Amino acid sequence: MTTSVERAVPVETPTVTFSARERWILLVASAWLVIGLQLDAYAHATTPELETFWTPWHGVLYSGIAASGFTLLWIMRSRLPGIPTYQSVLALPNALRIPLAGMAFLLVGGGVDTLWHNIWGIEQGMEIFVSPSHEFIILGMVLVAMGPTLMLAANPGDRLGLSGGFLVGISTLFAALPVHIYSLHATALGFRHLGTDLDPVPVYSPDAQLVHGYLFSTILLLVPFLAIGRRWPLPLGLPAALVSLIAVFMHLMFDSQRAWWPALTVAAAAIALEIVLRAVNPLVRLGANARWILFGLITPPAVWGAVLLVGKIQTGTTGFNIHIVSGLMVLTAFTGVGTVLVARSIHRLAE
């Protein structure tokens, strides 16, 4: 998916800025953390009988938590008095407070997760996605991984250069991936992409769950672009790259033994949409809000429609009848517009 370029809203020069070294070191630490989650998710997907907490991928995950924590302490050391107080921590900019809150969630979630597994055992199936400790860990990961982008946003400037765009892209990827992984029970980017040819479709069924997955994946894919677009115009290639990488990583983790056409179709549709929308953008005489609304209206049904079309070609059926397919396209368009309206109505957090 892509978007029309929006001129960023000028911001006042903040009193606290962050060096490129600080941003990139935190990016490496947060990448370490999220890669640990990916390894753990892949292990659980390929070894469902796994029944131990002490695994190499848990080692990567929890050492990533430690690396992120020490990195945040290093970044904060020059921004806090010798004896930190509650007031001095609150006085930190959001670019530090938000990742710091994420670290608190990670520490609490990690501690509870260890006790939980030792007392009640390892979660299986749907239990994984409603575990309180897992919810804390996922939220913590997202907030920590957002850190490098928030630090760059705190610095002056209304355009992203090559280095800044690369940093924002990687930071956003690692902030978005945990949410996509944790929403595997309600996603169109996991291991199910087509219906099962039930006609009519029962209200409570895998097909109905997949419909909800298309809607939820629409929201998760749109929100990062809307957030970045509130601060800077989106760099060339960033939207297509983000969607493509998320689709490929999700397929690699959860569906790598089967055909790759679903992930590759999403990637190809995202690339094509970005090319078309950037070409058309100079010809459209609309304000920024109207452009974003059109973006939300057009891109979801275009991407998911491509998936269903290629699925029809590959398998001979979409697994849905005309009522479901047409309604799904309209619902994803409405979901896209609603996501745009909500995200753009939220005031930017004060620095």
Backbone torsions as a table, in degrees:
resi	resn	phi	psi	omega
1	MET	NA	157.3	179.3
2	THR	-141.9	-172.8	179.6
3	THR	-152.1	158.4	171.2
4	SER	-69.2	145.4	-177.4
5	VAL	-73.4	130.3	179.7
6	GLU	-114.9	134.7	176.7
7	ARG	-69.4	128.4	-176.0
8	ALA	-67.8	148.9	177.2
9	VAL	-75.1	127.7	179.2
10	PRO	-60.0	141.7	178.5
11	VAL	-122.7	152.5	177.8
12	GLU	-71.0	147.4	177.2
13	THR	-64.3	121.4	-176.2
14	PRO	-74.9	161.5	179.6
15	THR	-81.0	-19.4	-179.4
16	VAL	-121.8	126.3	175.5
17	THR	-121.6	167.6	-176.7
18	PHE	-127.4	142.3	-178.7
19	SER	-78.8	159.3	176.6
20	ALA	-60.9	-35.7	179.4
21	ARG	-61.5	-44.3	179.2
22	GLU	-62.7	-43.5	-178.4
23	ARG	-64.3	-44.9	-175.4
24	TRP	-72.0	-35.8	178.0
25	ILE	-66.1	-41.6	176.7
26	LEU	-65.5	-34.9	177.8
27	LEU	-62.4	-43.9	178.7
28	VAL	-62.9	-43.1	-179.8
29	ALA	-64.2	-43.0	-179.6
30	SER	-70.2	-33.2	175.3
31	ALA	-64.0	-42.5	175.5
32	TRP	-55.0	-45.2	-179.0
33	LEU	-61.9	-49.5	-175.4
34	VAL	-73.0	-34.0	175.5
35	ILE	-61.6	-36.1	174.3
36	GLY	-59.7	-40.7	176.8
37	LEU	-64.4	-41.8	179.7
38	GLN	-61.6	-43.5	178.4
39	LEU	-62.6	-41.4	179.6
40	ASP	-65.4	-42.4	179.0
41	ALA	-63.9	-41.2	179.0
42	TYR	-64.4	-40.5	179.5
43	ALA	-63.1	-43.6	179.8
44	HIS	-68.3	-33.4	-179.6
45	ALA	-71.6	-33.4	-176.4
46	THR	-98.6	-15.2	179.3
47	THR	-131.2	74.4	-174.5
48	PRO	-64.0	-19.1	-179.6
49	GLU	-85.2	5.9	-179.1
50	LEU	-57.0	125.8	-175.2
51	GLU	-138.0	37.2	177.7
52	THR	-141.2	147.2	178.5
53	PHE	-83.0	-28.0	-171.7
54	TRP	-88.3	86.5	-178.2
55	THR	-127.9	157.4	178.3
56	PRO	-59.2	-38.0	-177.5
57	TRP	-71.5	-31.7	171.2
58	HIS	-65.3	-33.3	176.4
59	GLY	-62.6	-42.6	177.0
60	VAL	-63.9	-43.6	-178.1
61	LEU	-61.8	-50.5	-174.4
62	TYR	-76.7	-28.7	172.5
63	SER	-70.0	-29.6	174.0
64	GLY	-66.0	-37.1	174.9
65	ILE	-61.1	-44.9	179.8
66	ALA	-63.5	-43.9	-179.6
67	ALA	-61.7	-42.1	179.1
68	SER	-65.9	-40.3	179.6
69	GLY	-63.4	-46.7	179.9
70	PHE	-66.8	-34.0	177.2
71	THR	-64.2	-43.8	178.3
72	LEU	-63.6	-40.0	176.9
73	LEU	-61.7	-41.0	179.1
74	TRP	-64.0	-41.6	179.9
75	ILE	-67.9	-35.4	-176.4
76	MET	-81.1	-15.2	-169.7
77	ARG	-58.7	-35.9	-178.6
78	SER	-90.1	-0.3	-176.1
79	ARG	-113.7	4.9	177.8
80	LEU	-126.8	151.6	176.0
81	PRO	-66.7	169.1	-179.9
82	GLY	-53.7	-39.5	176.1
83	ILE	-115.9	98.0	-177.0
84	PRO	-62.5	145.2	175.5
85	THR	-121.3	168.9	178.2
86	TYR	-59.7	-40.4	-179.2
87	GLN	-66.4	-38.8	-179.2
88	SER	-68.7	-33.3	176.4
89	VAL	-69.0	-41.8	178.2
90	LEU	-64.6	-26.8	-178.9
91	ALA	-77.1	-9.8	177.7
92	LEU	-63.6	151.1	177.3
93	PRO	-68.2	159.2	179.4
94	ASN	-57.4	-30.3	179.8
95	ALA	-60.8	-21.4	174.9
96	LEU	-105.0	-37.6	-177.7
97	ARG	-63.8	-38.9	-177.9
98	ILE	-67.3	-49.7	174.8
99	PRO	-62.5	-32.8	178.0
100	LEU	-65.0	-40.7	174.6
101	ALA	-62.7	-38.9	176.5
102	GLY	-60.6	-40.4	178.1
103	MET	-64.2	-37.4	176.7
104	ALA	-62.1	-44.1	177.1
105	PHE	-61.8	-39.5	180.0
106	LEU	-64.7	-43.7	-178.8
107	LEU	-65.7	-44.2	178.1
108	VAL	-65.5	-47.4	-179.2
109	GLY	-62.8	-41.8	179.2
110	GLY	-64.1	-42.6	178.1
111	GLY	-63.9	-45.6	179.4
112	VAL	-65.1	-37.9	-179.0
113	ASP	-61.2	-42.4	178.7
114	THR	-61.6	-48.1	179.1
115	LEU	-63.8	-43.0	-177.5
116	TRP	-58.0	-47.1	-178.0
117	HIS	-66.1	-36.1	-179.7
118	ASN	-73.1	-28.4	-177.6
119	ILE	-91.3	-48.0	-173.2
120	TRP	-110.9	-3.5	178.8
121	GLY	92.3	-179.8	-177.8
122	ILE	-82.8	134.0	178.2
123	GLU	-67.3	146.2	178.4
124	GLN	-128.2	150.4	174.5
125	GLY	56.8	-133.6	-176.7
126	MET	-63.7	-22.0	178.9
127	GLU	-57.9	-32.5	-178.7
128	ILE	-59.6	-35.3	-171.1
129	PHE	-92.8	-0.5	175.8
130	VAL	-124.9	10.6	178.3
131	SER	-68.8	125.5	179.8
132	PRO	-57.5	-41.6	-179.0
133	SER	-65.9	-38.0	177.8
134	HIS	-65.4	-37.5	179.1
135	GLU	-63.0	-40.7	176.9
136	PHE	-63.9	-43.2	-177.5
137	ILE	-64.9	-44.9	-179.2
138	ILE	-63.7	-45.7	178.3
139	LEU	-60.2	-43.3	178.7
140	GLY	-60.8	-42.9	178.5
141	MET	-59.6	-45.9	-178.5
142	VAL	-60.3	-46.0	-177.3
143	LEU	-67.2	-39.1	178.1
144	VAL	-67.9	-44.0	-178.2
145	ALA	-66.0	-24.8	175.8
146	MET	-70.3	-18.8	-172.3
147	GLY	-51.3	-52.8	-178.4
148	PRO	-58.2	-40.2	178.1
149	THR	-66.3	-42.4	178.7
150	LEU	-63.1	-37.3	178.5
151	MET	-65.6	-41.4	177.9
152	LEU	-67.4	-36.6	179.1
153	ALA	-66.4	-26.4	179.2
154	ALA	-74.2	-18.5	178.9
155	ASN	-82.5	155.2	179.1
156	PRO	-68.7	163.4	179.5
157	GLY	115.5	137.7	-177.4
158	ASP	-113.2	15.0	177.7
159	ARG	-136.4	147.5	175.6
160	LEU	-98.9	122.9	172.2
161	GLY	-77.9	-171.8	-178.5
162	LEU	-61.7	-48.0	-179.7
163	SER	-64.7	-44.3	179.6
164	GLY	-64.2	-41.6	178.2
165	GLY	-63.6	-38.5	178.1
166	PHE	-64.6	-44.6	179.8
167	LEU	-63.5	-46.4	-180.0
168	VAL	-62.6	-39.9	179.7
169	GLY	-62.4	-46.7	-179.4
170	ILE	-68.1	-43.2	179.1
171	SER	-60.0	-43.8	179.7
172	THR	-66.7	-39.6	177.8
173	LEU	-58.5	-47.0	-177.4
174	PHE	-76.3	-18.1	172.6
175	ALA	-80.9	-32.6	-177.2
176	ALA	-82.7	-36.0	-174.9
177	LEU	-56.5	-45.1	179.5
178	PRO	-57.5	-36.7	-179.6
179	VAL	-69.7	-41.1	177.1
180	HIS	-63.2	-42.7	179.2
181	ILE	-63.2	-43.6	-175.4
182	TYR	-75.0	-14.2	177.6
183	SER	-103.4	29.0	-179.3
184	LEU	-58.7	-26.2	179.2
185	HIS	-77.1	-8.5	-179.0
186	ALA	-144.5	62.6	-176.1
187	THR	-142.6	154.7	172.2
188	ALA	-103.6	8.7	-177.6
189	LEU	-114.2	14.7	-178.0
190	GLY	-98.8	-111.2	-175.6
191	PHE	-115.6	2.8	175.9
192	ARG	-130.3	132.2	-177.0
193	HIS	-132.1	-19.6	-177.7
194	LEU	-125.3	158.7	178.1
195	GLY	-74.5	-178.5	-177.0
196	THR	-108.9	12.8	178.0
197	ASP	69.0	18.6	172.6
198	LEU	-71.3	135.4	-179.2
199	ASP	-147.1	109.6	3.0
200	PRO	-78.0	165.0	179.2
201	VAL	-82.9	122.9	176.0
202	PRO	-61.0	148.0	-178.4
203	VAL	-61.4	-42.9	176.8
204	TYR	-105.3	100.8	-175.2
205	SER	-162.8	164.7	174.9
206	PRO	-57.4	-35.9	178.8
207	ASP	-65.4	-42.0	177.5
208	ALA	-64.6	-38.2	177.9
209	GLN	-63.6	-37.9	179.0
210	LEU	-66.4	-37.4	175.6
211	VAL	-57.7	-46.0	177.1
212	HIS	-63.4	-34.6	178.0
213	GLY	-62.1	-40.3	176.9
214	TYR	-61.9	-39.6	-179.5
215	LEU	-69.4	-44.7	-177.4
216	PHE	-68.6	-39.6	177.1
217	SER	-63.7	-33.6	175.9
218	THR	-58.6	-47.2	-179.9
219	ILE	-63.3	-47.2	-176.3
220	LEU	-64.5	-33.2	179.4
221	LEU	-77.5	-30.6	-177.3
222	LEU	-79.7	-39.5	-170.8
223	VAL	-55.4	-45.3	179.9
224	PRO	-58.1	-40.0	179.8
225	PHE	-66.4	-39.1	179.4
226	LEU	-65.6	-39.4	179.6
227	ALA	-67.4	-46.8	179.1
228	ILE	-63.6	-40.4	-178.5
229	GLY	-66.5	-17.1	174.8
230	ARG	-71.8	-20.7	-175.4
231	ARG	-110.0	-40.9	-178.0
232	TRP	-138.4	158.2	164.6
233	PRO	-64.7	142.1	-177.3
234	LEU	-68.2	128.7	178.3
235	PRO	-63.0	150.9	179.4
236	LEU	-58.9	127.6	176.5
237	GLY	88.4	-15.7	-176.9
238	LEU	-63.3	-48.4	-178.9
239	PRO	-59.9	-47.1	-179.3
240	ALA	-63.3	-40.7	-179.4
241	ALA	-65.1	-42.9	-179.2
242	LEU	-62.4	-49.6	-178.9
243	VAL	-62.7	-43.1	-178.8
244	SER	-62.4	-46.6	-178.1
245	LEU	-65.7	-40.6	178.2
246	ILE	-62.1	-45.2	179.7
247	ALA	-62.5	-43.3	-178.7
248	VAL	-67.7	-44.5	179.9
249	PHE	-63.7	-41.2	179.0
250	MET	-63.2	-41.1	178.5
251	HIS	-67.5	-41.4	-179.3
252	LEU	-61.4	-39.6	-177.6
253	MET	-76.1	-37.2	-167.5
254	PHE	-120.5	-10.4	-174.2
255	ASP	-146.4	25.9	-170.5
256	SER	-68.7	-17.7	-179.3
257	GLN	-80.7	-10.7	-178.2
258	ARG	-110.4	178.9	-174.0
259	ALA	-57.4	146.0	-176.6
260	TRP	-91.5	2.0	-174.3
261	TRP	-59.4	-34.5	-179.6
262	PRO	-62.2	-48.4	-178.9
263	ALA	-66.2	-42.1	-179.3
264	LEU	-67.4	-32.3	176.6
265	THR	-66.5	-44.6	176.9
266	VAL	-59.1	-44.5	-179.8
267	ALA	-63.0	-46.2	-179.4
268	ALA	-64.3	-40.6	178.6
269	ALA	-64.2	-40.0	179.6
270	ALA	-64.1	-43.5	179.3
271	ILE	-63.9	-46.5	-179.7
272	ALA	-62.2	-41.7	-180.0
273	LEU	-64.1	-41.2	179.8
274	GLU	-63.8	-42.9	179.2
275	ILE	-60.1	-47.7	-177.2
276	VAL	-65.8	-47.3	-176.0
277	LEU	-67.5	-35.9	177.2
278	ARG	-70.4	-31.9	177.4
279	ALA	-70.7	-37.4	-177.2
280	VAL	-81.9	-26.0	-172.5
281	ASN	-51.8	-45.2	-179.8
282	PRO	-64.1	-19.3	-177.4
283	LEU	-88.7	-12.4	-175.6
284	VAL	-91.3	121.2	-178.6
285	ARG	-101.2	72.9	179.3
286	LEU	-134.6	157.7	175.8
287	GLY	-71.2	171.5	-176.5
288	ALA	-59.9	-45.1	-178.3
289	ASN	-61.6	-42.7	179.8
290	ALA	-65.2	-37.2	178.1
291	ARG	-64.3	-43.4	179.1
292	TRP	-64.7	-38.9	178.4
293	ILE	-62.7	-43.1	176.5
294	LEU	-62.7	-38.7	176.6
295	PHE	-58.5	-47.4	178.7
296	GLY	-67.1	-30.1	-179.4
297	LEU	-74.8	-38.2	-170.8
298	ILE	-90.1	-45.6	-167.5
299	THR	-67.6	-42.2	-178.7
300	PRO	-60.5	-51.8	179.2
301	PRO	-65.0	-27.2	178.0
302	ALA	-67.1	-45.5	-179.6
303	VAL	-68.1	-51.2	-176.8
304	TRP	-70.6	-31.8	174.6
305	GLY	-62.8	-38.4	176.6
306	ALA	-63.4	-40.8	178.7
307	VAL	-61.5	-46.3	-179.8
308	LEU	-66.2	-37.9	179.5
309	LEU	-65.0	-47.8	179.0
310	VAL	-65.6	-36.5	175.8
311	GLY	-60.3	-40.4	177.0
312	LYS	-62.1	-41.9	179.9
313	ILE	-68.0	-41.4	-175.1
314	GLN	-74.9	-38.7	-172.3
315	THR	-114.2	-11.1	-178.7
316	GLY	90.2	-3.0	-179.4
317	THR	-159.5	151.9	171.2
318	THR	-87.0	-13.1	-176.6
319	GLY	83.1	-0.4	179.5
320	PHE	-128.4	152.9	173.9
321	ASN	-85.6	177.9	-175.0
322	ILE	-62.4	-31.9	179.5
323	HIS	-63.5	-46.3	-178.0
324	ILE	-69.7	-44.9	-177.0
325	VAL	-62.2	-48.6	-178.6
326	SER	-65.9	-42.4	178.4
327	GLY	-64.9	-36.6	179.2
328	LEU	-64.8	-40.5	178.8
329	MET	-62.8	-42.9	179.0
330	VAL	-66.9	-42.7	-179.7
331	LEU	-62.6	-41.4	179.4
332	THR	-67.0	-34.7	176.2
333	ALA	-65.6	-45.9	177.2
334	PHE	-61.6	-40.8	179.3
335	THR	-63.1	-40.4	177.7
336	GLY	-62.7	-45.2	178.7
337	VAL	-63.8	-44.5	179.4
338	GLY	-61.4	-40.3	178.2
339	THR	-63.1	-42.4	178.1
340	VAL	-61.8	-47.5	-177.0
341	LEU	-62.7	-42.0	-179.6
342	VAL	-69.2	-48.2	-176.0
343	ALA	-63.9	-37.4	-177.7
344	ARG	-82.5	-9.2	177.0
345	SER	-90.8	-10.2	180.0
346	ILE	-81.4	128.2	-179.7
347	HIS	-72.7	141.1	177.7
348	ARG	-63.8	138.2	178.8
349	LEU	-64.1	137.1	177.4
350	ALA	-66.3	142.8	178.3
351	GLU	-71.2	NA	NA
